[in-house]
């Protein structure tokens, strides 16, 4: 089941890369519901949340994206450690989201991490 979730996350990320944000958003929203149980690793849940936040951001839902990205960051820090590259990428995504919400001071803090 975890492998199938990973493949679906990869598909959604590919859709994001192809600028098919609405389709990726739908796939990721379904994945978020599917991946709520404890059997899904924190790393995979974080991947889903980060991609969902990115899709929401691309679709203009910055406030909703903020919650998803913050959850992804929390999951990644707890499972991977603060110095991991994925944590850094999530900080950048969070900074981008905060900048779109005109929270420039907080955005700068994210970019400096």
N, C-alpha and C positions, 0 to 999 in steps of 0.2 A: 504494500500500500504506500509506503514511504517513497519507493522508487517512482511510482506513478505520480505522486504529488510533485516530486522533483522534476519530472518530465513536463508536467503542466506549468510549473513555475518557469521553466526554460522557454516554453512556448509563449507564455505571457511576456517574458522579457524580450523575446524576439519580436513580438507584436509591438512592444514599446519602441524598439529600435527601428521598426518600419513605420513609425508614426501612426499606428493604428490604436490610438489611445482608448477609445470607447470600447473596442473589442477586448483589449487587454484588461481594462477596468472590470468588465463583466466576468472574465475568466478568474481574475484575482479575487473578486468579491465571493465567488463560489468557492474558491480555494480556502479563503479565510474561514468560512463556515465549516468546511470539511476538516480543517487542520486545528480545530480547537481542543482536541483531546490530548491527554498526557503522552500518548504514544508517539505523537509527532514531535520531533526534536525541536529544541528552542532555536537552533540555527535555521532550520527550515521555516519555522513560524516567523522568524525575523526576516528571512528572505522574502516571504509572502508579504509581510507588512510593509517592508521597504519598497517593494515593487508596486504594491497597492497605493502607497503614498505617492510614488512617482507618477503613476497613472492618474491619480486624482489631481495632482498638481498640473499635469499636462492638460487635463480637462477643465481646469479653472476652479477646482474645488480646494483651494488652498487651506481653508480652515479645517476641513475634514482630513486633508492630507497631513496636517500638523500632528494630529493624534496618532495616526498610523506610523508616521516616521519616528515620533518619540517612543512609541511602543517598540518599534524595530531596534532603535538605539539601545533601549534598556535591555532587551533580550540579547542583543549582540554583545554588549559590555559584560553581562552576567555569564554568557556562555563562552565567549571568545577572549575576553580580557580587553582592557582599555587601549592597548597598543596595537591591536590587530588592524590590518588594512581595511577590512570590511567595516569596522567601527569608524575609521577615518572617512570612508566613502559615505557612510550614513550621516556623519557630522556635516559633510558638504551638502548633502541632500537637505538636511534640516536647515542649514544656513540659507540655501536657495529658497526654501519654503518661507522661512521667516522674513527674508527680504521681500518676497512677493506680498507678504502681509504688512509691509512697512515697519517691521520690527528690526530696524537696522542695527541697533546696539547688540541685540541678541544674535543677529546674523553674523556680525563681525566676530563675536566670541566663538561661534561655530567654525568659521573659516580659519581662525587662529589655532585651532586644535590640531 
